[in-house]
């Protein structure tokens, strides 16, 4: 009979609180820039292309470098990579804050993305070592997921406060004291774990993973912006081809960048698929509801952030409450029930009528978050828990990459459907002088309305908002169908995950022991 896994002590739970800091900061930096765009644009005067890169390069490079950074962490040490990334993130934040031109800001944001890609797999893989008891690990990953959701809400709120009193660059300085605290406290409460027998990451595999993921994310972004055109189709095709070649190469390498043996556990494959679908629904619905709150309801960014607090609460309760139910109920029962709850939430979103309904939109998205929280936290836990400790960095990066792709896919797919319905709803109903521009997006219609006489402005806004709500309703129904089908799939396909043997890595230095061997 296998010995029971050691339970975490107070030191490990304190370490979890420390790991929550970079997790929350990464999420904050994904959203905080949006508030600063008006003053930033007036100061730096970037071109349209430069502005797009300022906004997107951070998320692109995080997604592209997650898998290589996970493998590097396995080799040089997860804590070491985390602290290196924290220093780099702080330095890049200062560079971005004091940028004197668009190229300098793009460079700063790019460095932030590369540094951010070291933080996510490092925090998650350290949790794998710190919490060896599966139930405690599930609770820790649930808290990790909740703090990521918290960061997406705090970002706009805190950014709005800073912009009220300081210049646009101040939003980047929010992360500097957080990174300094991590560098000071991290070595005291976080363990080191590395496997020096892991070979140097294969450079060809690194290039394939970076370019492949970047091409996929870029293609999906282009679809969300302008539909399926030549550029987006080419980018996605390139990404898919590189993904196939990457998998083929991993099967031939003695020391692969991603251990394909993980997929012998069927729960890992199902977990990855569920992560992609869960983040697809969550990101897509939030993307549309946030536009609804600001462009249909007319809320300011800070008011919209406050209105989205119930969404964050739903995700947090789901992410932390789901693992607590496992043991009383089977894993697939908890996850399938969560997908049913998410389907109910999407149905609520689909009930938003032509007359703006703030409560229904926010409540529906909060219920979606409540239902998907268990899948995001426990799906991540299944993937990370299936890997041996010495490969936890690679497994963590795989889980994080899945959520990044799911988010991009959600905005691209649900956003494209919503805007297709929007454009169809406006077609032929407006004067030619404004119809083409107003038909691009609801934001464009609002801008055009500001240049028209009052009567024409009111007519345009009314038609555009009604068309957008129709698109939101349509995506709500599609999301409900996806969630219902996912509930059925989980109920029939998911089995209890295989727990790997966890021998200590043979190459761990005595001075850099895993938490299981370290002193409390």
Helices and strands as residue ranges (DSSP letters): H 10-31, H 33-44, H 48-76, H 78-97, H 102-130, H 134-165, H 170-189, H 203-226, H 230-252, G 260-264, H 266-291, I 292-296, H 301-307, H 309-325, H 331-350, H 358-386, G 389-391, H 392-426, H 432-438, H 442-449, H 454-493
